[in-house]
Amino acid sequence: MNANTRSGDSPTWTLPPHFSRERRQLEAAGIASWPSLAAMDDATLRQLGRSGGASEARMVRLRGQARLIVEVGLEPADAALLLHAGVPDRRALAEADPQRLLVQMGRLQRRLTGMAAPLISLGTLQGWIRRARG
C-alpha cells in the first residue's frame, strides 16, 4: 500500500496533468473513481470522447488502466506502465511470460524514467501475473 491507497480502497483517483481534458469530461459525467471508469461501456466512452475536447483514444487508454487497477489491484503508475509495454488487459497479463515481460518493461522503464526509478523485479511481475490469473 502506498500514500495513494487507503486500506481496502482503490488507489486515489488522480490522473496525470496531460489528461486534464479527459478528467474534466469524465468528472462532468459523474465518473470520478477508478472503479466507475473501469465499468464504463464502449458506447458511453465513445460519446464522452467525442464531446468536450477529450480524446477517445485517451479515454480508452484510461479505461484500460482503470481495469488493471481494479481487476488486478495494481497502482495507477504500474497499470500505465503495463499498458505502454503492450499489456492491454487482465487476460493479456495472465498469459504473459514473466521473463519476457521483465525485459520489455525494463527497456520501457529505462527509456521513460532513466535509471532514477528502481526497476520492477521479476518477483513483482510474477505476483501481478498470479493476481491476473486469480
C-alpha positions in Angstrom: 0.0 0.0 0.0 1.3 3.5 -0.8 0.3 7.0 0.0 -2.3 6.9 -2.7 -4.2 4.0 -1.2 -6.3 3.6 1.9 -6.7 0.1 3.4 -9.3 -1.8 1.4 -9.8 1.0 -1.1 -8.9 1.5 -4.7 -6.0 3.9 -5.4 -6.8 7.6 -5.3 -8.4 9.0 -8.4 -5.5 11.0 -9.8 -4.8 11.5 -13.5 -1.7 12.9 -14.9 -1.9 16.6 -15.9 -1.8 15.9 -19.6 -5.2 14.1 -19.2 -6.9 17.2 -17.8 -9.5 17.4 -20.6 -10.3 13.8 -20.2 -10.5 14.2 -16.4 -12.9 17.1 -16.7 -15.1 15.3 -19.2 -15.2 12.2 -17.0 -16.0 14.1 -13.8 -18.7 16.1 -15.6 -20.3 12.8 -16.4 -20.1 11.7 -12.8 -17.1 9.4 -13.3 -14.6 10.2 -10.5 -13.1 6.9 -9.5 -11.1 4.1 -11.0 -13.9 1.5 -10.4 -16.5 3.8 -12.1 -14.2 4.3 -15.1 -13.4 0.6 -15.3 -17.1 -0.2 -15.6 -17.8 2.2 -18.5 -19.2 0.6 -21.6 -17.8 1.3 -25.1 -20.7 3.4 -26.3 -20.5 5.8 -23.3 -16.8 6.0 -23.6 -17.1 6.9 -27.3 -19.7 9.5 -26.6 -17.6 11.2 -23.9 -14.6 11.0 -26.2 -16.5 13.0 -28.9 -17.6 15.8 -26.6 -15.8 18.3 -24.6 -12.4 18.1 -26.3 -11.5 14.8 -24.7 -9.7 12.2 -26.9 -11.5 8.9 -27.4 -8.2 7.1 -27.7 -7.0 8.6 -24.4 -10.3 7.6 -22.8 -9.9 4.0 -24.0 -6.3 4.0 -22.5 -7.6 5.4 -19.2 -10.3 2.8 -19.0 -7.7 0.1 -19.7 -5.6 1.5 -16.9 -8.6 1.6 -14.6 -9.4 -2.1 -15.4 -5.9 -3.2 -14.5 -6.1 -1.2 -11.3 -9.5 -2.6 -10.3 -9.2 -6.2 -11.6 -5.6 -6.9 -10.7 -5.1 -4.5 -7.8 -2.3 -2.5 -9.4 -1.2 1.0 -8.6 -2.1 3.6 -11.3 1.6 4.1 -12.4 2.1 0.3 -12.6 -1.0 -0.2 -14.7 0.1 2.7 -17.0 3.5 1.1 -17.5 1.9 -2.2 -18.4 -0.3 -0.5 -21.0 2.7 1.2 -22.5 4.5 -2.1 -22.6 1.7 -3.6 -24.6 -0.3 -5.4 -21.9 -3.8 -4.0 -22.5 -5.9 -6.0 -20.0 -6.0 -8.6 -17.3 -6.2 -11.5 -19.7 -3.0 -10.4 -21.5 -1.2 -10.1 -18.2 -2.4 -13.5 -17.1 -1.0 -15.0 -20.3 2.3 -13.1 -20.2 5.7 -14.8 -19.9 7.2 -13.2 -16.8 10.8 -13.2 -18.1 9.9 -11.7 -21.5 7.7 -9.1 -19.7 10.5 -8.2 -17.3 12.8 -7.4 -20.3 10.2 -5.5 -22.1 9.2 -3.4 -19.1 12.8 -2.8 -18.1 13.5 -1.3 -21.5 10.4 0.8 -21.4 11.0 1.9 -17.8 14.6 2.9 -18.6 13.5 4.8 -21.7 10.8 6.7 -19.8 12.5 7.3 -16.4 16.1 6.6 -17.0 17.9 4.8 -14.2 16.5 7.1 -11.4 13.5 4.8 -10.6 14.1 1.3 -9.4 13.2 -1.3 -12.0 10.4 -3.7 -11.5 11.5 -7.1 -10.2 10.7 -10.5 -11.6 9.0 -11.4 -8.3 6.7 -8.3 -8.6 5.8 -9.2 -12.2 5.1 -12.8 -11.2 2.9 -11.6 -8.4 0.9 -9.4 -10.8 0.6 -12.3 -13.2 -0.7 -14.6 -10.4 -3.3 -12.0 -9.4 -4.4 -11.6 -13.0 -4.9 -15.3 -13.3 -6.6 -15.4 -9.9 
